[in-house]
Every structure is written in C-alpha cells, then in structure tokens.
Amino acid sequence: MIMRIENALIDTKISTPCLVLDREQIAKNYRNFCHKMGNIKIFYAVKANPQPDVLSLLVAEGAYFDCASFH
C-alpha cells in the first residue's frame, strides 16, 4: 500500500468491504494513458465508477465521458 494512504488510514475505523482510491494515482494513470494513446479522445465509462471525486478529478484532467441510460 502507498505510504500516504496507509498514514491517512491510521486510527480510522473502516467498515468492510472498503474501496480506497488514490486521487494522485488516478490522475497519473489517466495522463499516462492519454500520452500513450496519442491524439485519441479518451472517454471514461461513468457507469464503471460514478464516484463524484473521480469524476471531478477526470473533468479537471480534460476527460470526456460516455452517456448511457439507467435501463
């Protein structure tokens, strides 16, 4: 586990199951993926993870988003 996440979780009661997201790593992965793909527009599948923090981070990075219905 990344040390800064481990430190943030010290003395924190966490229910299970639990998903911990590293915003810095998400941004780094997105930038790296875009770099490797060249001039292709990258669309994020919101349905995969609609977490507002993830979406706002990707908006700030210039990501595009898919559009899908609830059905």
Backbone atoms as SQL, in Angstrom:
CREATE TABLE atoms (id INTEGER PRIMARY KEY, chain TEXT, resi INTEGER, resn TEXT, atom TEXT, x REAL, y REAL, z REAL);
INSERT INTO atoms VALUES
  (1, 'A', 1, 'MET', 'N', 0.849, -1.174, 0.000),
  (2, 'A', 1, 'MET', 'CA', 0.000, 0.000, 0.000),
  (3, 'A', 1, 'MET', 'C', 0.894, 1.238, 0.000),
  (4, 'A', 2, 'ILE', 'N', 0.458, 2.268, -0.684),
  (5, 'A', 2, 'ILE', 'CA', 1.203, 3.527, -0.734),
  (6, 'A', 2, 'ILE', 'C', 1.224, 4.145, 0.665),
  (7, 'A', 3, 'MET', 'N', 2.396, 4.600, 1.078),
  (8, 'A', 3, 'MET', 'CA', 2.598, 5.089, 2.443),
  (9, 'A', 3, 'MET', 'C', 1.636, 6.214, 2.824),
  (10, 'A', 4, 'ARG', 'N', 1.353, 7.153, 1.915),
  (11, 'A', 4, 'ARG', 'CA', 0.473, 8.271, 2.280),
  (12, 'A', 4, 'ARG', 'C', -0.943, 7.785, 2.543),
  (13, 'A', 5, 'ILE', 'N', -1.377, 6.738, 1.850),
  (14, 'A', 5, 'ILE', 'CA', -2.704, 6.167, 2.106),
  (15, 'A', 5, 'ILE', 'C', -2.687, 5.424, 3.429),
  (16, 'A', 6, 'GLU', 'N', -1.633, 4.666, 3.643),
  (17, 'A', 6, 'GLU', 'CA', -1.501, 3.935, 4.902),
  (18, 'A', 6, 'GLU', 'C', -1.530, 4.901, 6.091),
  (19, 'A', 7, 'ASN', 'N', -0.810, 6.013, 5.982),
  (20, 'A', 7, 'ASN', 'CA', -0.794, 7.014, 7.053),
  (21, 'A', 7, 'ASN', 'C', -2.163, 7.657, 7.251),
  (22, 'A', 8, 'ALA', 'N', -2.885, 7.888, 6.165),
  (23, 'A', 8, 'ALA', 'CA', -4.216, 8.502, 6.257),
  (24, 'A', 8, 'ALA', 'C', -5.210, 7.582, 6.947),
  (25, 'A', 9, 'LEU', 'N', -4.965, 6.285, 6.873),
  (26, 'A', 9, 'LEU', 'CA', -5.903, 5.318, 7.437),
  (27, 'A', 9, 'LEU', 'C', -5.586, 4.917, 8.879),
  (28, 'A', 10, 'ILE', 'N', -4.455, 5.381, 9.391),
  (29, 'A', 10, 'ILE', 'CA', -4.088, 5.068, 10.780),
  (30, 'A', 10, 'ILE', 'C', -5.170, 5.614, 11.711),
  (31, 'A', 11, 'ASP', 'N', -5.577, 4.803, 12.658),
  (32, 'A', 11, 'ASP', 'CA', -6.589, 5.175, 13.655),
  (33, 'A', 11, 'ASP', 'C', -7.945, 5.493, 13.044),
  (34, 'A', 12, 'THR', 'N', -8.222, 4.966, 11.874),
  (35, 'A', 12, 'THR', 'CA', -9.509, 5.168, 11.222),
  (36, 'A', 12, 'THR', 'C', -10.265, 3.849, 11.232),
  (37, 'A', 13, 'LYS', 'N', -11.482, 3.878, 11.745),
  (38, 'A', 13, 'LYS', 'CA', -12.306, 2.668, 11.742),
  (39, 'A', 13, 'LYS', 'C', -12.931, 2.541, 10.355),
  (40, 'A', 14, 'ILE', 'N', -12.621, 1.434, 9.689),
  (41, 'A', 14, 'ILE', 'CA', -13.093, 1.216, 8.332),
  (42, 'A', 14, 'ILE', 'C', -13.991, -0.002, 8.305),
  (43, 'A', 15, 'SER', 'N', -15.171, 0.176, 7.732),
  (44, 'A', 15, 'SER', 'CA', -16.067, -0.955, 7.530),
  (45, 'A', 15, 'SER', 'C', -15.579, -1.748, 6.330),
  (46, 'A', 16, 'THR', 'N', -15.928, -3.010, 6.307),
  (47, 'A', 16, 'THR', 'CA', -15.571, -3.817, 5.148),
  (48, 'A', 16, 'THR', 'C', -16.833, -4.228, 4.429),
  (49, 'A', 17, 'PRO', 'N', -16.847, -4.361, 3.141),
  (50, 'A', 17, 'PRO', 'CA', -15.713, -4.070, 2.271),
  (51, 'A', 17, 'PRO', 'C', -15.499, -2.565, 2.130),
  (52, 'A', 18, 'CYS', 'N', -14.317, -2.201, 1.706),
  (53, 'A', 18, 'CYS', 'CA', -13.944, -0.796, 1.599),
  (54, 'A', 18, 'CYS', 'C', -13.092, -0.591, 0.350),
  (55, 'A', 19, 'LEU', 'N', -13.357, 0.472, -0.372),
  (56, 'A', 19, 'LEU', 'CA', -12.564, 0.826, -1.542),
  (57, 'A', 19, 'LEU', 'C', -11.836, 2.127, -1.238),
  (58, 'A', 20, 'VAL', 'N', -10.530, 2.111, -1.347),
  (59, 'A', 20, 'VAL', 'CA', -9.716, 3.304, -1.126),
  (60, 'A', 20, 'VAL', 'C', -9.153, 3.728, -2.470),
  (61, 'A', 21, 'LEU', 'N', -9.408, 4.967, -2.846),
  (62, 'A', 21, 'LEU', 'CA', -8.935, 5.491, -4.126),
  (63, 'A', 21, 'LEU', 'C', -7.835, 6.511, -3.887),
  (64, 'A', 22, 'ASP', 'N', -6.814, 6.447, -4.700),
  (65, 'A', 22, 'ASP', 'CA', -5.698, 7.381, -4.637),
  (66, 'A', 22, 'ASP', 'C', -5.859, 8.372, -5.786),
  (67, 'A', 23, 'ARG', 'N', -6.328, 9.573, -5.462),
  (68, 'A', 23, 'ARG', 'CA', -6.592, 10.582, -6.492),
  (69, 'A', 23, 'ARG', 'C', -5.338, 10.906, -7.301),
  (70, 'A', 24, 'GLU', 'N', -4.207, 11.006, -6.640),
  (71, 'A', 24, 'GLU', 'CA', -2.965, 11.298, -7.365),
  (72, 'A', 24, 'GLU', 'C', -2.648, 10.192, -8.371),
  (73, 'A', 25, 'GLN', 'N', -2.852, 8.948, -7.973),
  (74, 'A', 25, 'GLN', 'CA', -2.553, 7.839, -8.862),
  (75, 'A', 25, 'GLN', 'C', -3.557, 7.762, -10.010),
  (76, 'A', 26, 'ILE', 'N', -4.816, 8.071, -9.735),
  (77, 'A', 26, 'ILE', 'CA', -5.823, 8.091, -10.804),
  (78, 'A', 26, 'ILE', 'C', -5.435, 9.119, -11.864),
  (79, 'A', 27, 'ALA', 'N', -5.077, 10.317, -11.417),
  (80, 'A', 27, 'ALA', 'CA', -4.679, 11.378, -12.354),
  (81, 'A', 27, 'ALA', 'C', -3.428, 10.971, -13.133),
  (82, 'A', 28, 'LYS', 'N', -2.474, 10.400, -12.440),
  (83, 'A', 28, 'LYS', 'CA', -1.231, 9.963, -13.089),
  (84, 'A', 28, 'LYS', 'C', -1.529, 8.887, -14.134),
  (85, 'A', 29, 'ASN', 'N', -2.375, 7.918, -13.779),
  (86, 'A', 29, 'ASN', 'CA', -2.734, 6.848, -14.717),
  (87, 'A', 29, 'ASN', 'C', -3.465, 7.414, -15.931),
  (88, 'A', 30, 'TYR', 'N', -4.373, 8.362, -15.709),
  (89, 'A', 30, 'TYR', 'CA', -5.122, 8.964, -16.813),
  (90, 'A', 30, 'TYR', 'C', -4.172, 9.706, -17.761),
  (91, 'A', 31, 'ARG', 'N', -3.286, 10.516, -17.199),
  (92, 'A', 31, 'ARG', 'CA', -2.337, 11.267, -18.033),
  (93, 'A', 31, 'ARG', 'C', -1.431, 10.320, -18.818),
  (94, 'A', 32, 'ASN', 'N', -0.964, 9.273, -18.171),
  (95, 'A', 32, 'ASN', 'CA', -0.102, 8.299, -18.833),
  (96, 'A', 32, 'ASN', 'C', -0.853, 7.595, -19.971),
  (97, 'A', 33, 'PHE', 'N', -2.083, 7.205, -19.714),
  (98, 'A', 33, 'PHE', 'CA', -2.900, 6.538, -20.727),
  (99, 'A', 33, 'PHE', 'C', -3.118, 7.458, -21.926),
  (100, 'A', 34, 'CYS', 'N', -3.454, 8.725, -21.663),
  (101, 'A', 34, 'CYS', 'CA', -3.651, 9.693, -22.748),
  (102, 'A', 34, 'CYS', 'C', -2.375, 9.878, -23.549),
  (103, 'A', 35, 'HIS', 'N', -1.269, 9.967, -22.858),
  (104, 'A', 35, 'HIS', 'CA', 0.025, 10.135, -23.533),
  (105, 'A', 35, 'HIS', 'C', 0.304, 8.957, -24.461),
  (106, 'A', 36, 'LYS', 'N', 0.069, 7.756, -23.961),
  (107, 'A', 36, 'LYS', 'CA', 0.332, 6.547, -24.757),
  (108, 'A', 36, 'LYS', 'C', -0.618, 6.423, -25.951),
  (109, 'A', 37, 'MET', 'N', -1.834, 6.959, -25.829),
  (110, 'A', 37, 'MET', 'CA', -2.830, 6.838, -26.889),
  (111, 'A', 37, 'MET', 'C', -2.695, 7.932, -27.943),
  (112, 'A', 38, 'GLY', 'N', -1.856, 8.912, -27.706),
  (113, 'A', 38, 'GLY', 'CA', -1.640, 9.960, -28.702),
  (114, 'A', 38, 'GLY', 'C', -2.805, 10.940, -28.778),
  (115, 'A', 39, 'ASN', 'N', -3.294, 11.189, -29.980),
  (116, 'A', 39, 'ASN', 'CA', -4.335, 12.194, -30.197),
  (117, 'A', 39, 'ASN', 'C', -5.757, 11.626, -30.138),
  (118, 'A', 40, 'ILE', 'N', -5.941, 10.528, -29.475),
  (119, 'A', 40, 'ILE', 'CA', -7.262, 9.911, -29.370),
  (120, 'A', 40, 'ILE', 'C', -7.993, 10.498, -28.163),
  (121, 'A', 41, 'LYS', 'N', -9.270, 10.846, -28.335),
  (122, 'A', 41, 'LYS', 'CA', -10.082, 11.311, -27.211),
  (123, 'A', 41, 'LYS', 'C', -10.425, 10.108, -26.337),
  (124, 'A', 42, 'ILE', 'N', -10.153, 10.233, -25.056),
  (125, 'A', 42, 'ILE', 'CA', -10.418, 9.158, -24.104),
  (126, 'A', 42, 'ILE', 'C', -11.752, 9.439, -23.413),
  (127, 'A', 43, 'PHE', 'N', -12.677, 8.492, -23.504),
  (128, 'A', 43, 'PHE', 'CA', -13.984, 8.597, -22.861),
  (129, 'A', 43, 'PHE', 'C', -14.030, 7.680, -21.649),
  (130, 'A', 44, 'TYR', 'N', -14.387, 8.229, -20.513),
  (131, 'A', 44, 'TYR', 'CA', -14.487, 7.461, -19.278),
  (132, 'A', 44, 'TYR', 'C', -15.894, 6.886, -19.165),
  (133, 'A', 45, 'ALA', 'N', -15.982, 5.610, -18.830),
  (134, 'A', 45, 'ALA', 'CA', -17.278, 4.954, -18.642),
  (135, 'A', 45, 'ALA', 'C', -17.776, 5.256, -17.232),
  (136, 'A', 46, 'VAL', 'N', -18.634, 6.252, -17.116),
  (137, 'A', 46, 'VAL', 'CA', -19.130, 6.709, -15.824),
  (138, 'A', 46, 'VAL', 'C', -19.773, 5.569, -15.038),
  (139, 'A', 47, 'LYS', 'N', -20.447, 4.689, -15.733),
  (140, 'A', 47, 'LYS', 'CA', -21.126, 3.571, -15.078),
  (141, 'A', 47, 'LYS', 'C', -20.128, 2.684, -14.314),
  (142, 'A', 48, 'ALA', 'N', -18.891, 2.648, -14.749),
  (143, 'A', 48, 'ALA', 'CA', -17.869, 1.815, -14.100),
  (144, 'A', 48, 'ALA', 'C', -17.552, 2.310, -12.688),
  (145, 'A', 49, 'ASN', 'N', -17.548, 3.613, -12.488),
  (146, 'A', 49, 'ASN', 'CA', -17.282, 4.192, -11.174),
  (147, 'A', 49, 'ASN', 'C', -17.791, 5.626, -11.166),
  (148, 'A', 50, 'PRO', 'N', -19.034, 5.842, -10.734),
  (149, 'A', 50, 'PRO', 'CA', -19.609, 7.192, -10.745),
  (150, 'A', 50, 'PRO', 'C', -19.246, 8.038, -9.521),
  (151, 'A', 51, 'GLN', 'N', -18.220, 7.650, -8.786),
  (152, 'A', 51, 'GLN', 'CA', -17.793, 8.386, -7.599),
  (153, 'A', 51, 'GLN', 'C', -17.519, 9.848, -7.973),
  (154, 'A', 52, 'PRO', 'N', -18.229, 10.797, -7.318),
  (155, 'A', 52, 'PRO', 'CA', -18.056, 12.221, -7.660),
  (156, 'A', 52, 'PRO', 'C', -16.605, 12.707, -7.613),
  (157, 'A', 53, 'ASP', 'N', -15.819, 12.229, -6.659),
  (158, 'A', 53, 'ASP', 'CA', -14.409, 12.651, -6.588),
  (159, 'A', 53, 'ASP', 'C', -13.632, 12.205, -7.814),
  (160, 'A', 54, 'VAL', 'N', -13.917, 11.006, -8.301),
  (161, 'A', 54, 'VAL', 'CA', -13.239, 10.503, -9.501),
  (162, 'A', 54, 'VAL', 'C', -13.666, 11.319, -10.714),
  (163, 'A', 55, 'LEU', 'N', -14.962, 11.574, -10.834),
  (164, 'A', 55, 'LEU', 'CA', -15.468, 12.334, -11.978),
  (165, 'A', 55, 'LEU', 'C', -14.915, 13.750, -12.000),
  (166, 'A', 56, 'SER', 'N', -14.901, 14.418, -10.857),
  (167, 'A', 56, 'SER', 'CA', -14.390, 15.797, -10.829),
  (168, 'A', 56, 'SER', 'C', -12.898, 15.831, -11.141),
  (169, 'A', 57, 'LEU', 'N', -12.163, 14.834, -10.678),
  (170, 'A', 57, 'LEU', 'CA', -10.743, 14.757, -10.983),
  (171, 'A', 57, 'LEU', 'C', -10.535, 14.598, -12.477),
  (172, 'A', 58, 'LEU', 'N', -11.306, 13.701, -13.109),
  (173, 'A', 58, 'LEU', 'CA', -11.163, 13.470, -14.546),
  (174, 'A', 58, 'LEU', 'C', -11.619, 14.679, -15.365),
  (175, 'A', 59, 'VAL', 'N', -12.627, 15.396, -14.888),
  (176, 'A', 59, 'VAL', 'CA', -13.038, 16.647, -15.553),
  (177, 'A', 59, 'VAL', 'C', -11.862, 17.616, -15.560),
  (178, 'A', 60, 'ALA', 'N', -11.207, 17.755, -14.414),
  (179, 'A', 60, 'ALA', 'CA', -10.058, 18.664, -14.307),
  (180, 'A', 60, 'ALA', 'C', -8.911, 18.237, -15.227),
  (181, 'A', 61, 'GLU', 'N', -8.822, 16.945, -15.503),
  (182, 'A', 61, 'GLU', 'CA', -7.773, 16.430, -16.394),
  (183, 'A', 61, 'GLU', 'C', -8.157, 16.546, -17.868),
  (184, 'A', 62, 'GLY', 'N', -9.415, 16.945, -18.142),
  (185, 'A', 62, 'GLY', 'CA', -9.853, 17.125, -19.521),
  (186, 'A', 62, 'GLY', 'C', -10.483, 15.892, -20.149),
  (187, 'A', 63, 'ALA', 'N', -10.924, 14.966, -19.329),
  (188, 'A', 63, 'ALA', 'CA', -11.513, 13.722, -19.843),
  (189, 'A', 63, 'ALA', 'C', -12.872, 13.973, -20.498),
  (190, 'A', 64, 'TYR', 'N', -13.239, 13.059, -21.369),
  (191, 'A', 64, 'TYR', 'CA', -14.570, 13.009, -21.960),
  (192, 'A', 64, 'TYR', 'C', -15.324, 11.883, -21.277),
  (193, 'A', 65, 'PHE', 'N', -16.652, 11.916, -21.348),
  (194, 'A', 65, 'PHE', 'CA', -17.462, 10.927, -20.649),
  (195, 'A', 65, 'PHE', 'C', -18.488, 10.316, -21.590),
  (196, 'A', 66, 'ASP', 'N', -18.806, 9.038, -21.327),
  (197, 'A', 66, 'ASP', 'CA', -19.827, 8.368, -22.113),
  (198, 'A', 66, 'ASP', 'C', -21.206, 8.812, -21.631),
  (199, 'A', 67, 'CYS', 'N', -22.212, 8.431, -22.353),
  (200, 'A', 67, 'CYS', 'CA', -23.588, 8.752, -21.997),
  (201, 'A', 67, 'CYS', 'C', -24.378, 7.451, -22.082),
  (202, 'A', 68, 'ALA', 'N', -25.067, 7.108, -21.018),
  (203, 'A', 68, 'ALA', 'CA', -25.842, 5.862, -21.002),
  (204, 'A', 68, 'ALA', 'C', -27.126, 6.095, -20.216),
  (205, 'A', 69, 'SER', 'N', -28.129, 5.282, -20.513),
  (206, 'A', 69, 'SER', 'CA', -29.396, 5.404, -19.800),
  (207, 'A', 69, 'SER', 'C', -29.356, 4.574, -18.524),
  (208, 'A', 70, 'PHE', 'N', -30.375, 4.734, -17.688),
  (209, 'A', 70, 'PHE', 'CA', -30.486, 3.955, -16.465),
  (210, 'A', 70, 'PHE', 'C', -30.950, 2.537, -16.748),
  (211, 'A', 71, 'HIS', 'N', -31.492, 2.276, -17.929),
  (212, 'A', 71, 'HIS', 'CA', -32.064, 0.959, -18.244),
  (213, 'A', 71, 'HIS', 'C', -31.130, 0.124, -19.055);
